[in-house]
Amino acid sequence: MTVVDEPSKNDTEQLPVGWVRTTLGNVGVVSSGGTPPAADESNFGGAIPWITPADLTGYKEKFITGGRRNLSEQGYKASSATIVDTGSVLFSSRAPIGYVALARNPISTNQGFKNLTPYSGISSDYLYHYLKSAKQLAQSYASGTTFLELSGAKFASLPLPLPPLPEQRRIVTKIEELFSKLDAGVAELKRTQVLLKRYRQSLLHAAVTGQLSRTWRETQTGELEDAGELLARILDERRAKWKASGKKGKYVEPKGPDVSGLPELPQGWVWTNLGQTFEVGVGATPSRAQSHFWGGNIPWVSSGEVAFCNIKKTRETITEAGYAASSTKLHPIGTVLIGMIGEGKTRGQVAILNIEACNNQNSAAIRVSETPILPEYIYYFLTSQYEESRRAASGGNQLALNKSRVEVMKYPLPPLSEQAQIVTEVERRLSILDNMQATVSAELRRAESTRQSILHRAFSGQLVPQDSSDEPASILLERIKAEKVAAGTAAIRGQGKRGRKPKGAANQETLLASGAEN
């Protein structure tokens, strides 16, 4: 009798002659793992390799020898873990589902795995590549409320297109040949991404130190306005604006930076800081409890939107009532925002307002456009200082910038005409970089699509030619079934810890003995 299971939910393609549709449970022994009580350290540190899904996070190799921790004999006996043979396929069945590796040696796992030890005539490598391609299929068989989990029974019922053994081997050889070439190409693309990122950083550094505009500066025949004159003009305008506002008290002149120890600047440039040249403000968030404060016509920027970009639209808006009830201010177009809070990427990121908008308290608004200085120049400077800005933060539970720390950030100020030249050249080169990065990203997506196409062709019988002299997979399955009926599963894999001993029982006993010696 031919062992062919009922068609499953993904069995829609006609398989080649000699192939059959079956399930994982028909081609190997399915087992799970376990974890001994973690409170007892003597359960660990022995000679029994033991892995958890965390050990496969980011793991790129095909074979694995062990995880971060080993079990002791005591720990092994105190858990439901089993030791599976060399060549067994380890498949993470929860948190997350879909990590795959092959055991290079006898190994045990925690309960986050369903392990498949194949019967004779079934290629471990074939199963490995198949399960690498079956993550979404496996997830569709999983269930659970807190997190999805694939039970042993469901794992065993996963459908498997099975070719004759010689073709299994041909498929594996072809997959690995094609993947090797694909991986080399992907590695080169990722190296290019790194180089483009470095070039971007180098470009911005050259821009704000005067290196990028040096040739332009040296070829200018007319007299340029010195940046010192520009700074004096800005300070005069700030003083006049304050006096015109009718504010009482004595005007406090914005304090410039201490320039001792700072790098020498090109001729015509001067050091200043953000607080000396610009008004810096911190935003606010209207009460979320008052629904009538939200959904109006005033754009409101959250710190998550301050992400190295031009802001043309905001996710949320506030009403006139929300604006009046909070301390947030409406900033003009050309205001540069800098994120002040966040352990992730947010702190130190910048954006330019292309619309009038308010902002929340987690970002500072630098009102550059109220001065002659180009907002784009300040944006590119702060972009180049991203890591330095993050290091300038302070705080206990959460590192953060604040208004004072933003105001004292020093920057080199070029003459206006040179600012314009810098911005033009930076944007020209960044446009080229962006196109190159887009091309690289598209090629990486194409490589992944090619990878999936290779796997689809492999497991539908289209990757390598069939050989009519190969023993059909149906006969292979009949033989496996006959052996199981005649001798029981124990004759194939031995008696294990829970009534079934794996084929590698000698290895298991060796490991346990080694653990006892330790």
Residue pairs with C-beta under 8 A, 6 or more apart in sequence:
1 478
1 481
2 20
2 474
2 477
2 478
3 20
3 22
3 26
3 474
3 477
3 478
3 480
3 481
4 20
4 21
4 22
4 474
4 477
5 21
5 22
5 23
5 26
5 159
7 21
8 21
8 23
8 157
8 159
9 140
9 159
10 137
10 159
11 21
11 159
13 460
15 21
15 161
15 460
15 461
16 163
16 461
16 466
17 466
17 468
17 472
18 163
18 164
18 167
18 466
18 468
18 470
18 472
18 473
19 161
19 162
19 163
19 164
19 461
19 473
20 161
20 162
20 472
20 473
20 474
20 477
21 159
21 160
21 161
21 162
22 159
22 160
22 162
22 473
22 477
23 156
23 157
23 158
23 159
23 160
24 30
24 116
24 127
24 155
24 156
24 157
24 158
24 160
25 155
25 156
25 157
26 160
26 477
26 480
26 481
27 116
27 118
27 119
27 122
27 127
27 160
27 162
27 477
27 480
28 89
28 116
28 117
28 118
28 119
28 122
28 127
29 116
29 117
29 119
29 489
29 492
29 493
29 500
29 502
30 114
30 115
30 116
30 152
30 155
30 156
31 82
31 84
31 114
31 115
31 117
31 152
31 496
31 502
32 80
32 82
32 93
32 109
32 111
32 113
32 114
32 115
32 152
33 50
33 79
33 80
33 81
33 82
33 108
33 109
33 110
33 111
33 112
33 113
33 115
34 79
34 80
34 81
34 82
34 110
34 111
35 52
35 79
35 81
35 110
35 111
36 43
36 44
36 71
36 74
36 75
36 76
36 78
36 79
36 81
37 43
37 78
40 75
40 78
42 72
42 74
42 75
43 71
43 72
43 74
43 75
43 78
43 79
44 69
44 70
44 71
44 72
44 75
45 69
45 70
45 72
45 518
46 70
46 71
46 72
46 73
46 74
46 75
46 76
46 514
46 515
46 518
47 70
47 72
47 511
47 514
47 515
47 517
47 518
48 70
48 71
48 72
48 73
48 75
48 76
48 83
48 108
48 511
48 512
48 515
49 65
49 66
49 67
49 70
49 105
49 106
49 107
49 108
49 511
50 66
50 67
50 69
50 70
50 71
50 81
50 107
50 108
50 109
50 110
51 64
51 66
51 67
51 90
51 101
51 107
51 108
51 109
51 110
51 113
52 67
52 68
52 109
52 110
52 112
53 92
53 94
53 95
53 96
53 99
53 110
53 112
53 113
54 67
54 68
55 64
55 67
55 68
56 64
56 90
56 92
56 99
56 100
56 101
57 99
59 99
59 101
61 101
62 101
62 102
62 128
63 101
63 102
63 103
63 104
64 90
64 101
64 102
64 103
64 104
64 107
65 104
65 105
65 107
66 105
66 107
71 79
71 81
71 108
71 515
72 515
72 518
73 512
73 515
73 516
76 83
76 108
76 512
76 515
80 111
80 498
81 108
81 109
81 110
82 108
82 115
82 496
82 497
82 498
82 502
83 106
83 107
83 108
83 502
83 504
83 507
83 508
83 511
84 90
84 103
84 106
84 107
84 108
84 109
84 115
84 117
84 502
84 504
85 103
85 106
85 117
85 502
85 503
85 504
85 507
86 103
86 104
86 105
86 106
86 504
86 507
87 102
87 103
87 117
87 118
87 124
88 102
88 103
88 107
88 115
88 116
88 117
88 118
88 124
89 100
89 101
89 102
89 103
89 115
89 116
89 117
89 118
89 124
89 127
89 128
89 131
90 99
90 100
90 101
90 102
90 103
90 107
90 109
90 113
90 115
91 98
91 99
91 100
91 113
91 114
91 115
91 116
91 131
91 138
91 155
92 98
92 99
92 100
92 112
92 113
93 112
93 113
93 114
93 138
93 142
93 149
93 150
93 151
93 155
94 112
94 142
94 144
94 147
94 148
94 149
94 150
95 112
95 147
95 149
97 135
97 138
97 139
97 142
97 148
97 149
97 150
98 135
98 138
98 139
100 128
100 131
100 132
101 128
102 124
102 125
102 128
103 115
105 507
106 504
106 507
106 508
106 511
109 115
114 150
114 152
114 155
116 127
116 131
116 155
117 493
117 502
117 503
118 124
118 127
119 480
119 483
119 492
120 480
120 492
121 165
121 476
121 479
121 480
122 162
122 165
122 168
122 476
122 480
123 165
123 168
123 169
123 172
125 168
125 169
125 172
126 168
126 169
126 171
126 172
127 160
129 171
129 172
129 175
129 455
129 458
130 160
130 161
130 459
131 138
132 455
133 452
133 455
133 456
133 458
133 459
134 158
137 158
137 159
138 150
138 155
138 158
139 148
139 150
141 150
141 154
141 155
141 157
141 158
142 148
142 149
142 150
142 154
143 149
143 151
143 154
161 459
161 460
161 461
162 168
162 473
162 476
162 477
163 171
163 461
163 466
163 470
163 473
164 467
164 470
164 471
164 472
164 473
164 476
165 470
165 471
165 473
165 476
166 467
166 470
166 471
167 464
167 466
167 467
167 470
170 464
171 458
171 459
171 463
171 464
174 458
174 463
174 464
175 454
175 455
175 458
175 463
178 454
179 451
179 454
182 447
182 450
182 451
182 454
185 443
185 447
186 444
186 447
189 440
189 443
189 444
189 447
190 444
192 436
192 440
193 437
193 440
196 433
196 436
196 437
196 440
199 433
200 430
200 433
201 384
203 212
203 426
203 429
203 430
203 433
204 380
204 381
204 383
204 384
204 426
205 211
205 384
206 212
207 213
207 380
207 381
207 384
207 422
207 425
207 426
208 377
208 380
208 381
208 384
208 411
208 412
208 422
209 263
209 265
209 412
210 217
210 265
210 266
210 269
210 412
210 414
210 418
212 422
212 425
212 426
213 414
213 418
213 421
213 422
213 425
214 266
216 418
216 421
216 425
217 266
217 267
217 268
217 418
220 417
224 268
224 415
224 417
224 418
225 415
225 416
225 417
226 268
226 270
226 415
227 268
227 269
227 270
227 413
227 414
227 415
228 270
230 372
230 373
230 413
230 415
230 416
231 270
231 272
231 276
231 277
231 413
233 372
234 277
234 371
234 372
234 373
235 253
235 254
235 276
237 371
238 254
238 279
239 251
239 253
242 251
243 251
254 275
254 276
254 277
255 275
255 276
256 271
256 272
256 273
256 276
257 271
257 272
257 273
257 276
257 408
257 410
259 271
262 271
262 410
265 271
265 412
266 414
268 414
268 415
268 418
269 412
269 413
269 414
269 415
269 418
270 412
270 413
271 410
271 411
271 412
271 413
272 410
272 411
272 413
273 407
273 408
273 409
273 410
273 411
274 280
274 366
274 378
274 406
274 407
274 408
274 409
274 411
275 406
275 407
275 408
277 371
277 373
277 413
278 366
278 367
278 368
278 370
278 371
278 373
278 378
279 366
279 367
279 370
280 364
280 365
280 366
280 367
280 403
280 406
280 407
281 329
281 331
281 364
281 365
281 367
281 403
282 340
282 361
282 363
282 364
282 365
282 402
282 403
283 301
283 327
283 328
283 329
283 358
283 359
283 360
283 361
283 362
283 363
283 365
284 326
284 327
284 328
284 360
284 361
285 326
285 328
285 360
285 361
286 293
286 294
286 318
286 322
286 323
286 325
286 326
286 328
287 293
287 322
287 325
287 326
288 294
290 321
290 322
290 325
292 319
292 321
292 322
293 318
293 319
293 321
293 322
293 325
293 326
294 316
294 317
294 318
294 319
294 322
295 317
295 318
295 319
296 317
296 318
296 319
296 320
296 321
296 322
296 323
297 317
297 319
298 317
298 318
298 319
298 320
298 322
298 323
298 330
298 357
298 358
299 313
299 314
299 317
299 355
299 356
299 357
299 358
300 314
300 316
300 317
300 318
300 328
300 357
300 358
300 359
300 360
301 311
301 314
301 337
301 351
301 353
301 357
301 358
301 359
301 360
301 363
302 314
302 315
302 316
302 360
302 362
303 339
303 340
303 341
303 342
303 346
303 359
303 360
303 362
303 363
304 346
305 311
305 314
305 315
305 351
306 337
306 338
306 339
306 346
306 349
306 350
306 351
306 359
306 363
307 345
307 346
307 349
307 351
308 349
308 350
308 351
308 383
309 351
309 352
310 351
310 352
310 354
311 337
311 351
311 352
311 353
311 354
311 355
311 357
312 354
312 355
313 355
314 355
314 357
318 326
318 328
318 358
323 330
323 358
328 358
328 359
328 360
329 358
329 365
330 356
330 357
330 358
331 353
331 356
331 357
331 358
331 359
331 365
331 367
332 353
332 356
332 367
332 369
332 370
333 353
333 354
333 355
333 356
333 369
334 352
334 353
334 368
334 369
334 375
335 352
335 353
335 357
335 365
335 366
335 367
335 368
335 369
335 375
336 350
336 351
336 352
336 353
336 365
336 366
336 368
336 375
336 378
336 379
336 382
337 350
337 351
337 352
337 353
337 359
337 363
337 364
337 365
337 366
338 348
338 349
338 350
338 363
338 364
338 366
338 382
338 389
338 401
338 406
339 346
339 347
339 348
339 349
339 350
339 362
339 363
339 401
340 347
340 362
340 363
340 364
340 393
340 400
340 401
340 402
340 406
341 347
341 362
341 363
341 398
341 400
341 401
342 362
342 398
342 400
343 398
343 399
346 362
347 389
347 390
347 393
347 399
347 400
347 401
348 385
348 386
348 387
348 389
348 390
348 393
348 401
349 386
350 379
350 382
350 383
350 386
351 379
352 375
352 376
352 379
359 365
364 401
364 403
364 406
366 378
366 406
368 374
368 375
368 378
369 375
372 416
373 413
373 416
373 419
374 416
374 419
374 420
374 423
376 423
376 426
376 427
377 414
377 419
377 422
377 423
378 411
380 422
380 423
380 426
381 411
381 412
382 389
382 409
385 409
385 411
389 401
389 409
390 399
392 401
392 405
392 409
393 399
393 400
393 401
393 405
394 400
394 405
414 422
454 463
456 462
457 463
458 464
483 491
483 492
484 492
489 500
490 500
490 501
492 503
493 500
493 501
493 502
493 503
494 500
494 501
494 502
494 503
494 505
495 501
495 505
496 502
496 505
501 508
502 508
